Amino acid sequence: MNNQTYWDKRYSQGRLWGDNPCPSAVRSFPHFTRLGVKNVLVPGCGYGRNAVYFALQGFDVTAFDLSNVSILHAKALAAEQSVDVPFFQGDLFDIDFLRGKKFDAVYLSYVIHLFLKDQRESLLKRMTEWLKDNGILTFSCISTSDPHNYGFGLEVEPNTFVKHESKPLHFFTGDELKKLLEPDYRILEQKIHTQTENDPSGESEELQLWFVAAEKCTK
Ligand SMILES: C[S@@+](CC[C@H](N)C(=O)[O-])C[C@H]1O[C@@H](n2cnc3c(N)ncnc32)[C@H](O)[C@@H]1O
């Protein structure tokens, strides 16, 4: 099953984790206001819970996801909340998508750990290209300190495990995040936080996630 089919199938169950924004979106807000952010790009936006939150706070938001089904849910959520967000179907790895566009902020929730090392690096490069100089990148990702999820399945790369559906999950250490960001960014905040996700089957999962806010340095 390809990646798009996988996510379309998952989102056919609806707005999987509820409509509230992630803690990392709420944590991003004071950074955005302090730095005078006006527009925000939300790649891998899913069904728009965070993009809609940012629009409700008054930011000019652009958002996209690989899954057509999630984009339909996102448009419905924005309509329910009476906000105007352009939601697009698009692939993070399609280098022509949003080529030449620049944003004050890029927010990536719970996406970068879904890929192997080479793809994570090219994903970060794309985020950097989409940011204006001195723009801010905020994101969340899973951490090696997550006792309920780290270490399960087959380790295919260091700290990267495949548990089900052939999907890798990479668990980040703090030092690794610092090294990854070092060449292009100044880290403003890097902290572990807990995110509780409730899924449609009624199950709830406690995740230990990194929240990172980093400013793109002018070269
Ligand atoms: C765990 S979900 C997180 C969704 C959303 N960021 C949130 O926090 O609600 C990962 C998302 O990444 C999207 N995704 C995966 N690969 C992608 C790609 N190559 N391009 C764009 N989106 C992608 C999936 O469709 C899915 O919506």
The ligand as an SDF file (V2000), in Angstrom:
LIG
                    3D

 27 29  0  0  0  0  0  0  0  0999 V2000
    0.5400   11.5250   12.2300 C   0  0  0  0  0  0  0  0  0  0  0  0
   -0.2700   12.4480   10.9890 S   0  0  0  0  0  0  0  0  0  0  0  0
   -0.2210   14.1010   11.6700 C   0  0  0  0  0  0  0  0  0  0  0  0
   -1.2420   15.0020   11.0660 C   0  0  0  0  0  0  0  0  0  0  0  0
   -1.2660   16.4390   11.5710 C   0  0  0  0  0  0  0  0  0  0  0  0
    0.0090   17.0750   11.4460 N   0  0  0  0  0  0  0  0  0  0  0  0
   -1.7500   16.4810   13.0000 C   0  0  0  0  0  0  0  0  0  0  0  0
   -0.9470   16.6600   13.9280 O   0  0  0  0  0  0  0  0  0  0  0  0
   -2.9630   16.3400   13.1840 O   0  0  0  0  0  0  0  0  0  0  0  0
    0.9450   12.5250    9.6890 C   0  0  0  0  0  0  0  0  0  0  0  0
    0.4310   13.2720    8.4730 C   0  0  0  0  0  0  0  0  0  0  0  0
    1.4830   13.3960    7.5160 O   0  0  0  0  0  0  0  0  0  0  0  0
    0.8880   13.2750    6.2340 C   0  0  0  0  0  0  0  0  0  0  0  0
    1.9320   12.8940    5.2790 N   0  0  0  0  0  0  0  0  0  0  0  0
    2.6440   11.7480    5.2460 C   0  0  0  0  0  0  0  0  0  0  0  0
    3.5160   11.7590    4.2110 N   0  0  0  0  0  0  0  0  0  0  0  0
    3.3280   12.9460    3.5820 C   0  0  0  0  0  0  0  0  0  0  0  0
    3.9080   13.5330    2.4330 C   0  0  0  0  0  0  0  0  0  0  0  0
    4.8500   12.8900    1.7300 N   0  0  0  0  0  0  0  0  0  0  0  0
    3.4930   14.7630    2.0680 N   0  0  0  0  0  0  0  0  0  0  0  0
    2.5190   15.4130    2.7610 C   0  0  0  0  0  0  0  0  0  0  0  0
    1.9290   14.9030    3.8630 N   0  0  0  0  0  0  0  0  0  0  0  0
    2.3250   13.6870    4.2610 C   0  0  0  0  0  0  0  0  0  0  0  0
   -0.1720   12.1970    6.4190 C   0  0  0  0  0  0  0  0  0  0  0  0
   -1.1350   12.1930    5.4040 O   0  0  0  0  0  0  0  0  0  0  0  0
   -0.7230   12.5810    7.7840 C   0  0  0  0  0  0  0  0  0  0  0  0
   -1.7990   13.4790    7.6690 O   0  0  0  0  0  0  0  0  0  0  0  0
  1  2  1  0
  2  3  1  0
  2 10  1  0
  3  4  1  0
  4  5  1  0
  5  6  1  0
  5  7  1  0
  7  8  2  0
  7  9  1  0
 10 11  1  0
 11 12  1  0
 11 26  1  0
 12 13  1  0
 13 14  1  0
 13 24  1  0
 14 15  1  0
 14 23  1  0
 15 16  2  0
 16 17  1  0
 17 18  1  0
 17 23  2  0
 18 19  1  0
 18 20  2  0
 20 21  1  0
 21 22  2  0
 22 23  1  0
 24 25  1  0
 24 26  1  0
 26 27  1  0
M  CHG  2   2   1   9  -1
M  END
$$$$
